[in-house]
Amino acid sequence: MVRYKLQGKLVRKYFTSEAEAKRNARETSRQLLEVGGAGVVMDAEARAEWYAARELLAPTGTSLLEAVRDYVARAKVLQNNFERPEFSETVKSFLTLRESRGRRERTISNLKSRMETLRLQGCGSWTTWNRPELEKAVFGSGLSPRSCINLLSVARNFSRWCVKRGWLPVDPTDGIERPEAPAPTPRILTPEELESLFAAGKEEAPVYQAWYGVLCLAGLRPSELNQMPTDLRPLVRDGQLLIHRVGKRHRETRMAPLCNRLKKILDDSSWSFKQPPQKRHKKIIGVAKIEWQEDICRHSFVSYRLALIKNRAQVCLEAGHSEATLKRYYAVAVSEKQAQEWFGNKVK
């Protein structure tokens, strides 16, 4: 008789001879090496099923555990498919959630536009929301590389959102290569364009002029300005503007210059401001005849401020970014005379 523990259980085996006991020990050792302890304690039927499953999976290189996990995930999705809403309702929920999180009106508008583009290109139902159709919709519509990147980004965000809720088994955008697109050349406003922008903004409302004034003459990001109180007077410190920025990963406090020209604009609006809605913004830049670009106000502030004070470190502190970022993205060469015209007078 031989006794030993296997998987925490005491096993007793009886043999007619020592030779038979040794043969059994060798066979048990071989099985332990091949299938592990769990495989040894399985009954004959379960062991046969295990070997059959392993043979079926061998050509794919997938382990039995991975295959079971994938099956369970797909079964869960199949069950949720009976409960998931219509595709159009899912898109509305996706956009509503983004809007409820305080996303800008322009961001929501872009999301709606890109989801509509995907729908028009054939990806407007659960059956067509798959990798081949998405690749065709993104790359087969003749869009520029930058537009393809934006369209793919929206499709990926929506797909991952659906996967988390069990409405899709896998993300169909996984493996779709992001196209290469050169970064757009930063453009800045001229002093004449700034005058036109202020005039058009003031014609709509003084608070809109104040909005553009703070962006162009103090270098704030729109997201920073939206986090500030509508009355800016309590934030003035020794002729500068105190900025509190709360981002996703960090908080930041810095001082921005407050030139006389900006003070006069803020006086006209009682030191309050308001971001113009997208339609008003388009009307204002249309009247001012400006070719608008993302962050054009900030690009302009950094370029003119650097030309005026000739101190990279100081401009980086005021703008709230690194010197490497300034060199790579923001600074455009302008003259000191243009800088003085931009700010209205020399800023200390």
Buried (B, 14 or more C-beta within 10 A) or exposed (E): EEEEEEEEEEEEEEBEEEEEBEEEBEEBEEBEEEBEEEBBEEEEEEBEEBEEEEEEBEEEEEEEEEBEEEEEBEEEBEEBEEEBEEBEEBBBEBBEEBBEEEBBBBEBEBBBEBBEBBBEBBBBEBEBBBBEBBBBBBBEBEBEEEBBBBBBBBBBBBBEBBBEEBBBBBBBBEEBEEBEEEEEEBBBBBBEBBBBBBEBBBBBBBBBBBBBBBBBBBBBBBEBBEBBEEEBEEBBEEEBBBBEBEEEEEEEEBBBBBBBBBBEBBEBBBBBBBBBEBEBBEBBBEBBEBEBBEBBBBBBBBBBBBBBBEEBEEBBEBBBBEEEBBEEBBBBEBEEEBBBBBBBEEBE
